[in-house]
Amino acid sequence: MTKKIIFPVTRSHGAFRVDVEIEGGQVVDAWIGGMLFRGFEIIMAGRDPRDAALFLQRICGICSSAHAVAAAMAQQQAFRVEPTPIGQHLTNLIFAADIIQNHLRHFYLLALYDYAIGPEMSPYTPRQKGDFRLPKTVNDELLRHAEQGLKMAVRAHEMLAVFGAKVPHQQTIMASGVTERTSVDRLKAYGGILREITEFVEQIHSSDIMTIADYYKDYYDIGTGYGNLLSYGMFPGPANGQRAFKAGVIFNRGTVVETLDAAQITEAVQFSWYRDEQVKRKPAEGVTVPDIDKPDAYTNVKAPRYQSLAFESGPLARAWINGDYRRGISVMDRLVARGREVLKICRLAEEWLAQVIPGSPSLRPYTPPSAGEGIGLTDAMRGALGHWFSY
């Protein structure tokens, strides 16, 4: 038996380490470890609870706005406050821009070079032996589109900054709305960039993904998961809180979408570098005491479970739960579902933007009660995200 270690896992996540045991040319066992300790539960202890939306988005530079959204949702419950209608629309527009940039970057920077051969220069070389099938003319066209796609991802960040002030780690999402005021000029700036991106997604991005799918049809049969799918939903509306992407749970590739019950979520630390007399806890009761010398542990990541089962979340899970795409659960299905989702979000953003009235209040004053607790559940770019909050 041969054991191989891949660290860092480039392109996917530099802080991940993968250990695999190989026998007869097949992987027979594997361990995936998160090497980065973040410790934000410790950082937040004793701070003003109003800091949460600003501090906790520093957990990640890729999905920072998702953490701001989740923290704000938890604060809303704890503080017993709601965002203004315009504040909710602006929060959704900031979040939408961040997801759009992520999906474009995911395809054109992270995924594409598993299929297309990059230029003979750094950082595209040296490259591992891969499964490259594209004719040169198709390959070269995708490389040209990749350059455009990354420029569109930059434009999406610029679009986010119209109402979010900066990227990453925007500065304006709060419990009761968004601190940035609306104006005709800002609405036009956001809308102009959005139209530019939507045109690219419709005319080029969607086609590029299907080109890959065409040459790699067998990839619809690899990388299959359990078929347990979970989404917290995202983009609540200002009137009734109904989410543009609904929450739900699907078991074993089923067609019935069950109601999500947050009480069924747990985190296990049996193989994580944390000291805890309990192997499994509910997130609100979580304990974060680092123990790097813990026997048999191999990761800083806690293991989330729903009804004690592992679940897939992210664009494909959202697509199944919302009935947008149910072809299968594979490497290629994930790629196609993400491509379809970015176009859906572009069109949703157009609708929200049209409902924003210049000069309307985007924030409401409030005073937090002396104590409170809340849960903020939202989907993020590549998965489901929850913040459990008490003070």
Solvent accessible surface area in square Angstrom, and as a share of the most:
residue,aa,sasa,rsa
1,M,148,0.66
2,T,70,0.41
3,K,114,0.48
4,K,112,0.48
5,I,95,0.48
6,I,92,0.47
7,F,106,0.44
8,P,66,0.42
9,V,29,0.17
10,T,98,0.57
11,R,105,0.38
12,S,70,0.45
13,H,68,0.30
14,G,47,0.46
15,A,23,0.18
16,F,66,0.27
17,R,81,0.30
18,V,25,0.15
19,D,13,0.07
20,V,19,0.11
21,E,40,0.18
22,I,43,0.22
23,E,93,0.42
24,G,81,0.78
25,G,66,0.63
26,Q,125,0.55
27,V,90,0.52
28,V,76,0.44
29,D,67,0.34
30,A,50,0.39
31,W,80,0.28
32,I,103,0.52
33,G,2,0.02
34,G,4,0.04
35,M,58,0.26
36,L,93,0.46
37,F,80,0.33
38,R,96,0.35
39,G,8,0.08
40,F,31,0.13
41,E,108,0.48
42,I,88,0.45
43,I,74,0.38
44,M,29,0.13
45,A,76,0.59
46,G,90,0.87
47,R,109,0.40
48,D,58,0.30
49,P,26,0.16
50,R,122,0.45
51,D,38,0.20
52,A,0,0.00
53,A,1,0.00
54,L,48,0.24
55,F,68,0.28
56,L,23,0.12
57,Q,0,0.00
58,R,99,0.36
59,I,38,0.19
60,C,25,0.15
61,G,40,0.38
62,I,59,0.30
63,C,24,0.15
64,S,3,0.02
65,S,1,0.01
66,A,0,0.00
67,H,14,0.06
68,A,0,0.00
69,V,6,0.03
70,A,0,0.00
71,A,2,0.02
72,A,4,0.03
73,M,23,0.10
74,A,0,0.00
75,Q,3,0.01
76,Q,40,0.18
77,Q,106,0.47
78,A,1,0.01
79,F,8,0.03
80,R,181,0.66
81,V,15,0.08
82,E,127,0.57
83,P,23,0.15
84,T,7,0.04
85,P,77,0.48
86,I,14,0.07
87,G,0,0.00
88,Q,16,0.07
89,H,9,0.04
90,L,0,0.00
91,T,14,0.08
92,N,3,0.02
93,L,0,0.00
94,I,1,0.00
95,F,2,0.01
96,A,0,0.00
97,A,0,0.00
98,D,4,0.02
99,I,0,0.00
100,I,0,0.00
101,Q,1,0.00
102,N,0,0.00
103,H,1,0.00
104,L,0,0.00
105,R,51,0.19
106,H,34,0.15
107,F,2,0.01
108,Y,0,0.00
109,L,76,0.38
110,L,32,0.16
111,A,12,0.09
112,L,0,0.00
113,Y,36,0.14
114,D,75,0.39
115,Y,9,0.04
116,A,1,0.01
117,I,70,0.35
118,G,6,0.06
119,P,51,0.32
120,E,136,0.61
121,M,112,0.50
122,S,82,0.53
123,P,116,0.73
124,Y,70,0.26
125,T,38,0.22
126,P,137,0.86
127,R,84,0.31
128,Q,163,0.73
129,K,206,0.87
130,G,39,0.37
131,D,59,0.31
132,F,63,0.26
133,R,94,0.34
134,L,21,0.11
135,P,59,0.37
136,K,155,0.65
137,T,109,0.63
138,V,31,0.18
139,N,13,0.07
140,D,44,0.23
141,E,77,0.34
142,L,3,0.02
143,L,37,0.19
144,R,142,0.52
145,H,31,0.14
146,A,3,0.03
147,E,106,0.47
148,Q,75,0.33
149,G,0,0.00
150,L,58,0.29
151,K,119,0.51
152,M,24,0.11
153,A,7,0.06
154,V,85,0.49
155,R,76,0.28
156,A,0,0.00
157,H,45,0.20
158,E,76,0.34
159,M,0,0.00
160,L,2,0.01
161,A,33,0.25
162,V,19,0.11
163,F,0,0.00
164,G,0,0.00
165,A,59,0.46
166,K,84,0.36
167,V,39,0.22
168,P,56,0.35
169,H,35,0.16
170,Q,2,0.01
171,Q,64,0.28
172,T,7,0.04
173,I,1,0.01
174,M,46,0.21
175,A,1,0.01
176,S,0,0.00
177,G,1,0.01
178,V,0,0.00
179,T,61,0.35
180,E,40,0.18
181,R,198,0.72
182,T,8,0.05
183,S,43,0.27
184,V,80,0.46
185,D,112,0.58
186,R,89,0.33
187,L,23,0.12
188,K,140,0.59
189,A,47,0.37
190,Y,1,0.00
191,G,3,0.03
192,G,29,0.28
193,I,15,0.08
194,L,2,0.01
195,R,156,0.57
196,E,66,0.30
197,I,0,0.00
198,T,9,0.05
199,E,94,0.42
200,F,14,0.06
201,V,0,0.00
202,E,78,0.35
203,Q,120,0.53
204,I,36,0.18
205,H,1,0.01
206,S,35,0.22
207,S,61,0.39
208,D,6,0.03
209,I,6,0.03
210,M,94,0.42
211,T,36,0.21
212,I,0,0.00
213,A,4,0.03
214,D,87,0.45
215,Y,80,0.31
216,Y,0,0.00
217,K,127,0.54
218,D,68,0.35
219,Y,33,0.12
220,Y,29,0.11
221,D,115,0.59
222,I,79,0.40
223,G,42,0.40
224,T,78,0.45
225,G,36,0.34
226,Y,165,0.63
227,G,1,0.01
228,N,18,0.09
229,L,0,0.00
230,L,13,0.06
231,S,0,0.00
232,Y,19,0.07
233,G,0,0.00
234,M,0,0.00
235,F,3,0.01
236,P,16,0.10
237,G,21,0.20
238,P,51,0.32
239,A,101,0.79
240,N,116,0.60
241,G,38,0.37
242,Q,134,0.60
243,R,67,0.24
244,A,37,0.29
245,F,2,0.01
246,K,98,0.42
247,A,40,0.31
248,G,0,0.00
249,V,1,0.00
250,I,0,0.00
251,F,54,0.23
252,N,117,0.60
253,R,100,0.37
254,G,25,0.24
255,T,104,0.60
256,V,108,0.62
257,V,45,0.26
258,E,81,0.36
259,T,123,0.71
260,L,31,0.15
261,D,60,0.31
262,A,31,0.24
263,A,57,0.44
264,Q,69,0.30
265,I,9,0.05
266,T,21,0.12
267,E,47,0.21
268,A,22,0.17
269,V,11,0.06
270,Q,98,0.44
271,F,90,0.38
272,S,3,0.02
273,W,37,0.13
274,Y,13,0.05
275,R,140,0.51
276,D,30,0.16
277,E,150,0.67
278,Q,79,0.35
279,V,81,0.47
280,K,96,0.41
281,R,42,0.15
282,K,97,0.41
283,P,20,0.13
284,A,76,0.59
285,E,100,0.45
286,G,38,0.36
287,V,47,0.27
288,T,21,0.12
289,V,59,0.34
290,P,61,0.39
291,D,31,0.16
292,I,119,0.61
293,D,122,0.63
294,K,41,0.17
295,P,109,0.68
296,D,118,0.61
297,A,16,0.12
298,Y,73,0.28
299,T,11,0.06
300,N,20,0.10
301,V,77,0.44
302,K,31,0.13
303,A,32,0.25
304,P,82,0.52
305,R,87,0.32
306,Y,8,0.03
307,Q,85,0.38
308,S,73,0.47
309,L,79,0.39
310,A,34,0.26
311,F,45,0.19
312,E,38,0.17
313,S,37,0.24
314,G,1,0.01
315,P,7,0.04
316,L,3,0.02
317,A,0,0.00
318,R,0,0.00
319,A,8,0.06
320,W,15,0.05
321,I,1,0.01
322,N,33,0.17
323,G,52,0.50
324,D,61,0.32
325,Y,16,0.06
326,R,88,0.32
327,R,149,0.54
328,G,10,0.09
329,I,2,0.01
330,S,0,0.00
331,V,49,0.28
332,M,0,0.00
333,D,0,0.00
334,R,65,0.24
335,L,11,0.06
336,V,3,0.02
337,A,1,0.01
338,R,27,0.10
339,G,4,0.04
340,R,131,0.48
341,E,10,0.04
342,V,0,0.00
343,L,31,0.16
344,K,60,0.25
345,I,0,0.00
346,C,0,0.00
347,R,117,0.43
348,L,27,0.14
349,A,0,0.00
350,E,71,0.32
351,E,97,0.43
352,W,20,0.07
353,L,26,0.13
354,A,90,0.70
355,Q,98,0.43
356,V,8,0.05
357,I,114,0.58
358,P,63,0.40
359,G,65,0.62
360,S,25,0.16
361,P,96,0.60
362,S,8,0.05
363,L,71,0.35
364,R,93,0.34
365,P,130,0.82
366,Y,70,0.27
367,T,121,0.70
368,P,26,0.16
369,P,33,0.21
370,S,116,0.75
371,A,62,0.48
372,G,17,0.16
373,E,125,0.56
374,G,5,0.05
375,I,60,0.30
376,G,0,0.00
377,L,25,0.12
378,T,0,0.00
379,D,0,0.00
380,A,9,0.07
381,M,1,0.00
382,R,88,0.32
383,G,15,0.14
384,A,36,0.28
385,L,25,0.13
386,G,21,0.21
387,H,17,0.08
388,W,66,0.23
389,F,27,0.11
390,S,82,0.53
391,Y,77,0.29
